[in-house]
Amino acid sequence: MTIIRIVILCILIAANISCFDDPPDKPMENEHDASQQSGNISSNIDADGGEIVISATGTAADGIVIKISPDTFRAEITINLTIDESPVVFEAGSPSGVVVSLSAESSEEFQKPVEITIPLDPSMADKMPVPYEVEDDGSLKLLDLINYDQEAGEAVFVIMRTLSFTWAYIE
């Protein structure tokens, strides 16, 4: 797996991947099962942690699971998600077609890693998903993929602060 990550990183560096569009907001709303409604997707998470599952948005974000471990936050906090389908342009690979922005009402840094599980597009079965942070200026920063399970149809990465993320499929 380490060799694959090194090869992917080399391809991405060589391709000089960048994001050109500044995505407009397309917010939605939720409880812990984040199904499509008007407004933002938001969920209250306390010190015991929790899980947010995005569903019924009609986007590639459907099936994303955000796992928050106990003691990630010292007190109850509201997690807000914004789903955006604006195009992210990659010079290599096939984009997921979605950008998810995760914000919190008070804490930008987490006490423990927050685990993001993304569902894999079955039509991309021969390609490796690669997660990215989408920075405010539209540039992309590679995130660490910690698990890739093609049989289960999912990939996992972790974050330590609020951010916007997307992923692409690379051969």
C-alpha positions in Angstrom: 0.0 0.0 0.0 2.9 2.4 0.7 4.3 1.9 -2.8 0.9 2.7 -4.2 0.7 5.9 -2.1 4.1 7.0 -3.3 3.3 6.4 -6.9 0.0 8.3 -6.6 1.8 11.2 -4.9 4.4 11.3 -7.6 1.7 11.3 -10.3 -0.1 14.1 -8.5 3.0 16.2 -8.1 3.9 15.7 -11.7 0.4 16.6 -12.9 0.5 19.9 -10.8 -3.1 19.4 -9.8 -5.1 22.5 -9.1 -8.7 23.6 -8.5 -10.0 26.5 -10.5 -13.6 27.1 -9.5 -14.7 28.8 -6.3 -17.7 26.6 -5.5 -21.0 28.3 -4.7 -22.8 27.1 -1.6 -25.5 24.5 -1.9 -26.4 23.8 1.7 -28.7 21.1 3.1 -30.0 20.1 6.5 -30.0 17.0 8.8 -30.2 15.3 12.1 -27.7 12.5 12.6 -28.9 10.9 9.4 -28.2 13.8 7.1 -30.9 13.6 4.5 -31.7 16.4 2.0 -33.8 19.3 3.4 -33.5 23.0 3.1 -30.7 24.9 4.9 -27.5 23.3 6.2 -26.8 19.8 7.2 -26.1 20.2 10.9 -25.8 17.8 13.8 -25.1 18.3 17.5 -22.2 16.1 18.8 -21.4 16.0 22.5 -18.3 14.7 24.4 -19.5 11.1 23.8 -18.9 11.5 20.1 -21.2 10.3 17.3 -21.7 9.6 13.7 -23.2 11.6 10.9 -24.4 9.8 7.8 -25.1 11.8 4.7 -28.0 10.4 2.6 -30.7 11.4 0.1 -28.8 14.4 -1.4 -28.7 12.8 -4.8 -24.9 13.5 -5.0 -21.7 11.5 -4.6 -21.8 12.6 -0.9 -24.6 10.1 -0.2 -23.2 7.4 2.0 -20.4 9.5 3.5 -20.0 8.6 7.2 -18.3 11.1 9.6 -17.2 9.3 12.8 -16.4 11.5 15.8 -14.7 9.7 18.6 -15.6 10.3 22.3 -13.7 13.3 23.7 -13.0 14.9 20.3 -14.9 17.9 21.7 -15.0 18.8 25.4 -18.7 20.0 25.2 -21.6 19.7 22.8 -20.9 21.3 19.5 -22.8 21.7 16.3 -21.2 20.3 13.2 -22.3 21.9 9.9 -21.9 20.3 6.5 -22.3 22.0 3.1 -22.5 19.8 -0.1 -21.4 21.5 -3.3 -21.5 20.1 -6.8 -19.5 22.8 -8.5 -16.8 21.4 -10.7 -13.4 20.8 -9.3 -10.9 20.6 -12.2 -8.1 18.1 -11.9 -5.3 17.7 -14.4 -5.2 14.0 -13.8 -7.9 11.6 -12.5 -11.7 11.7 -12.4 -13.3 14.0 -9.8 -15.9 12.7 -7.4 -18.2 15.6 -8.4 -18.8 16.9 -4.9 -17.1 19.1 -2.3 -18.1 18.7 1.3 -17.4 21.6 3.7 -17.3 20.6 7.4 -17.4 23.4 9.9 -18.1 23.6 13.6 -19.6 26.4 15.7 -16.6 27.0 17.9 -13.7 24.6 17.6 -11.7 24.5 14.5 -9.1 22.0 15.9 -10.2 18.6 17.1 -8.9 16.9 20.2 -8.9 13.5 18.3 -9.0 12.7 14.5 -12.3 12.7 12.8 -12.8 9.8 10.5 -14.4 10.3 7.1 -15.6 7.3 5.1 -16.4 7.9 1.5 -18.4 5.4 -0.7 -16.7 4.4 -3.9 -18.2 4.9 -7.3 -18.6 1.3 -8.7 -17.9 2.6 -12.2 -14.4 3.6 -10.9 -13.5 0.2 -9.5 -10.2 0.1 -11.4 -9.1 3.4 -9.9 -7.8 4.5 -6.5 -9.7 7.2 -4.6 -7.5 10.1 -3.5 -8.9 12.6 -0.9 -8.0 16.3 -1.0 -8.6 19.4 1.2 -10.0 22.2 -0.9 -8.4 25.4 0.4 -10.0 28.8 0.5 -8.1 29.9 -2.7 -9.3 26.8 -4.6 -6.0 24.9 -4.4 -5.9 21.3 -3.4 -3.9 19.7 -0.6 -3.5 15.9 -0.5 -5.1 14.2 2.6 -3.8 10.9 3.9 -5.9 7.9 2.9 -5.8 5.4 5.8 -7.9 2.6 4.5 -9.1 1.5 1.0 -11.4 -1.5 0.9 -12.5 -2.1 -2.7 -14.6 -5.1 -1.6 -16.6 -3.0 0.9 -16.7 -0.1 -1.6 -15.3 2.5 0.7 -12.2 4.5 1.5 -11.3 6.2 4.8 -9.3 9.3 5.7 -9.0 11.4 8.8 -9.0 15.2 9.5 -7.9 17.2 12.6 -9.8 20.4 11.9 -12.7 21.9 10.0 -12.1 22.0 6.2 -13.6 21.4 2.8 -12.8 18.1 1.1 -13.2 16.2 -2.2 -11.7 13.2 -3.8 -10.7 12.0 -7.3 -10.1 8.6 -8.8 -6.6 8.0 -10.1 -5.4 5.1 -12.2 
